[in-house]
Amino acid sequence: IVTERQGGEIQLNQKVLNIYTHQGYSEVITNKEVFSTKLVINTAGLHSDEIGALTIPKLDLRIIPFRGEYMSIIKERQHLCNHLIYPTPDPDFPWLGVHFTRMMKGVVVAGPNAVWAFKKEGYKMSDVSLRDIGKALSFPGFQKAMRKFIGFGIGEYYRSMNKAAFTKGLQKLIPEIRKEDLVPGDAGVRALAVGRNGELLVDFVFAENEWAVNVLNAPSPAATACLSIGDSVAEKALARF
Ligand SMILES: Cc1cc2nc3c(=O)[nH]c(=O)nc-3n(C[C@H](O)[C@H](O)[C@H](O)COP(=O)(O)OP(=O)(O)OC[C@H]3O[C@@H](n4cnc5c(N)ncnc54)[C@H](O)[C@@H]3O)c2cc1C
């Protein structure tokens, strides 16, 4: 609404395929049109590394997709959780750990776990992209991270495929919860930036030059913080005009 009030236009359902930078302007090629612009702002989430590399070729990170799967608690047992219940975060990981959330409509969900998704939009275990797997495995930073976190990764796959193991994890927070209380819920895919040194990046990352501002890592709580991140991006953009 704000964009349109200021005379801007929002173009939906267009995929950015390429960006060519020239002296003083860039051409953004989508599947439908070509746009000319003085400044490219990239907030492409799971694809922000690939789009970012079109304006800043040597990026020292890669986005690795991590699926977060949820279970829902059956209605008769929802009274076990009245509000958010979180574990103590593990500082080694850029996520909160499986927790309980009572949603606005009263439904209670447990999750999300964190399993490496074999596709950027890998919302199901069966979603596989050989291209995305190859891109992840060929990045030295992900190879280092895999070696470091292999035990955690196998544990997460095990808990993902074995409801009893998933339940056991939840019982640390609500000892009364039982396997029969849980039914499979939705899943989301996190865009996790991994540095070339194998570090899982926990903070927001911007990469910019004269003609582009790239938001390369916007992990949780980026949704909660979106207005503030938007202000930062707008400030960076205005500084170029
Ligand atoms: C399971 C889960 C739970 C979470 N819980 C929380 C929470 O409780 N609180 C919180 O604050 N955050 C949470 N997050 C994180 C939050 O969702 C992200 O931090 C936030 O969505 C990042 O915003 P973004 O705009 O950078 O990316 P996105 O929201 O992913 O948006 C990127 C957009 O770019 C578009 N795009 C990508 N490639 C192209 C292309 N080539 N051309 C055109 N468009 C393109 C995509 O279609 C998408 O619309 C959670 C995430 C997950 C997965």
PDBQT file of the ligand as one rigid body, heavy atoms in Angstrom, charges set to zero:
ROOT
HETATM    1  C1  LIG A 301       9.696 -23.290  10.262  1.00  0.00    +0.000 C 
HETATM    2  C2  LIG A 301      10.023 -21.840  10.387  1.00  0.00    +0.000 A 
HETATM    3  C3  LIG A 301       9.646 -21.129  11.523  1.00  0.00    +0.000 A 
HETATM    4  C4  LIG A 301       9.951 -19.782  11.644  1.00  0.00    +0.000 A 
HETATM    5  N1  LIG A 301       9.548 -19.105  12.760  1.00  0.00    +0.000 NA
HETATM    6  C5  LIG A 301       9.780 -17.779  12.857  1.00  0.00    +0.000 A 
HETATM    7  C6  LIG A 301       9.319 -17.029  13.970  1.00  0.00    +0.000 A 
HETATM    8  O1  LIG A 301       8.682 -17.564  14.870  1.00  0.00    +0.000 OA
HETATM    9  N2  LIG A 301       9.595 -15.697  14.020  1.00  0.00    +0.000 N 
HETATM   10  C7  LIG A 301      10.290 -15.068  13.030  1.00  0.00    +0.000 A 
HETATM   11  O2  LIG A 301      10.506 -13.868  13.111  1.00  0.00    +0.000 OA
HETATM   12  N3  LIG A 301      10.741 -15.750  11.962  1.00  0.00    +0.000 NA
HETATM   13  C8  LIG A 301      10.499 -17.084  11.847  1.00  0.00    +0.000 A 
HETATM   14  N4  LIG A 301      10.956 -17.778  10.768  1.00  0.00    +0.000 N 
HETATM   15  C9  LIG A 301      11.856 -17.109   9.836  1.00  0.00    +0.000 C 
HETATM   16  C10 LIG A 301      11.158 -16.223   8.835  1.00  0.00    +0.000 C 
HETATM   17  O3  LIG A 301      10.192 -16.964   8.122  1.00  0.00    +0.000 OA
HETATM   18  C11 LIG A 301      12.245 -15.683   7.882  1.00  0.00    +0.000 C 
HETATM   19  O4  LIG A 301      13.270 -15.089   8.647  1.00  0.00    +0.000 OA
HETATM   20  C12 LIG A 301      11.685 -14.652   6.925  1.00  0.00    +0.000 C 
HETATM   21  O5  LIG A 301      10.630 -15.213   6.175  1.00  0.00    +0.000 OA
HETATM   22  C13 LIG A 301      12.781 -14.173   5.975  1.00  0.00    +0.000 C 
HETATM   23  O6  LIG A 301      12.208 -13.214   5.136  1.00  0.00    +0.000 OA
HETATM   24  P1  LIG A 301      12.783 -12.924   3.691  1.00  0.00    +0.000 P 
HETATM   25  O7  LIG A 301      11.930 -11.831   3.137  1.00  0.00    +0.000 OA
HETATM   26  O8  LIG A 301      14.264 -12.721   3.768  1.00  0.00    +0.000 OA
HETATM   27  O9  LIG A 301      12.597 -14.270   2.864  1.00  0.00    +0.000 OA
HETATM   28  P2  LIG A 301      11.239 -14.991   2.385  1.00  0.00    +0.000 P 
HETATM   29  O10 LIG A 301      10.133 -14.752   3.356  1.00  0.00    +0.000 OA
HETATM   30  O11 LIG A 301      11.631 -16.401   2.092  1.00  0.00    +0.000 OA
HETATM   31  O12 LIG A 301      10.870 -14.245   1.018  1.00  0.00    +0.000 OA
HETATM   32  C14 LIG A 301      11.677 -14.402  -0.114  1.00  0.00    +0.000 C 
HETATM   33  C15 LIG A 301      10.808 -14.097  -1.320  1.00  0.00    +0.000 C 
HETATM   34  O13 LIG A 301      11.636 -14.023  -2.484  1.00  0.00    +0.000 OA
HETATM   35  C16 LIG A 301      10.959 -14.677  -3.547  1.00  0.00    +0.000 C 
HETATM   36  N5  LIG A 301      11.966 -15.130  -4.535  1.00  0.00    +0.000 N 
HETATM   37  C17 LIG A 301      12.970 -16.029  -4.384  1.00  0.00    +0.000 A 
HETATM   38  N6  LIG A 301      13.669 -16.178  -5.522  1.00  0.00    +0.000 NA
HETATM   39  C18 LIG A 301      13.105 -15.335  -6.428  1.00  0.00    +0.000 A 
HETATM   40  C19 LIG A 301      13.375 -15.030  -7.804  1.00  0.00    +0.000 A 
HETATM   41  N7  LIG A 301      14.377 -15.599  -8.492  1.00  0.00    +0.000 N 
HETATM   42  N8  LIG A 301      12.571 -14.118  -8.430  1.00  0.00    +0.000 NA
HETATM   43  C20 LIG A 301      11.555 -13.500  -7.766  1.00  0.00    +0.000 A 
HETATM   44  N9  LIG A 301      11.260 -13.747  -6.463  1.00  0.00    +0.000 NA
HETATM   45  C21 LIG A 301      12.021 -14.659  -5.808  1.00  0.00    +0.000 A 
HETATM   46  C22 LIG A 301      10.236 -15.850  -2.885  1.00  0.00    +0.000 C 
HETATM   47  O14 LIG A 301       9.182 -16.303  -3.708  1.00  0.00    +0.000 OA
HETATM   48  C23 LIG A 301       9.754 -15.184  -1.604  1.00  0.00    +0.000 C 
HETATM   49  O15 LIG A 301       8.508 -14.562  -1.797  1.00  0.00    +0.000 OA
HETATM   50  C24 LIG A 301      10.654 -19.125  10.616  1.00  0.00    +0.000 A 
HETATM   51  C25 LIG A 301      11.016 -19.833   9.457  1.00  0.00    +0.000 A 
HETATM   52  C26 LIG A 301      10.706 -21.180   9.351  1.00  0.00    +0.000 A 
HETATM   53  C27 LIG A 301      11.096 -21.930   8.106  1.00  0.00    +0.000 C 
ENDROOT
TORSDOF 0
